[in-house]
């Protein structure tokens, strides 16, 4: 999608990927409500990206 909109980037970056699968890491003070909120926010970001495609 990005290369479709900005063809010049394809020549600069080749076939590299701009995104990767991620994960959530925390050490102290996180409860299940915080994790659920984080997951929901990430899902919303993904849905927005899909809708923009």
C-alpha positions as CSV (number, residue, x, y, z in Angstrom):
1,X,0.0,0.0,0.0
2,X,2.7,2.5,0.9
3,X,4.7,1.7,-2.3
4,X,1.5,2.2,-4.3
5,X,1.1,5.7,-3.0
6,X,4.8,6.6,-2.9
7,X,6.5,4.7,-5.8
8,X,9.8,6.5,-5.2
9,X,10.1,4.7,-1.8
10,X,10.2,1.3,-3.5
11,X,13.5,2.2,-5.1
12,X,14.9,3.6,-1.9
13,X,13.9,0.7,0.4
14,X,13.4,-2.3,-2.0
15,X,11.3,-5.1,-0.5
16,X,11.8,-4.2,3.1
17,X,8.9,-4.3,5.4
18,X,8.0,-1.2,7.5
19,X,5.9,-3.1,10.0
20,X,6.4,-6.3,12.0
21,X,4.4,-8.3,14.6
22,X,4.9,-6.9,18.0
23,X,4.3,-7.8,21.6
24,X,3.5,-6.1,24.9
25,X,6.1,-6.2,27.7
26,X,5.8,-4.7,31.1
27,X,7.5,-5.4,34.4
28,X,5.5,-3.8,37.2
29,X,2.1,-2.3,37.9
30,X,0.1,-3.7,35.0
31,X,-3.3,-5.3,35.6
32,X,-5.6,-7.1,33.3
33,X,-7.7,-3.9,32.6
34,X,-4.5,-2.2,31.4
35,X,-3.6,-5.1,29.1
36,X,-7.2,-5.3,27.7
37,X,-7.1,-1.6,27.0
38,X,-3.8,-1.9,25.2
39,X,-5.0,-4.8,23.1
40,X,-8.2,-2.9,22.1
41,X,-6.1,0.1,21.1
42,X,-3.9,-2.1,19.0
43,X,-6.9,-3.7,17.3
44,X,-8.3,-0.2,16.6
45,X,-5.0,0.8,14.9
46,X,-5.0,-2.3,12.7
47,X,-8.7,-1.7,11.7
48,X,-7.9,1.9,10.8
49,X,-5.0,0.7,8.6
50,X,-7.2,-1.8,6.9
51,X,-9.9,0.8,6.2
52,X,-7.3,3.1,4.7
53,X,-6.0,0.5,2.3
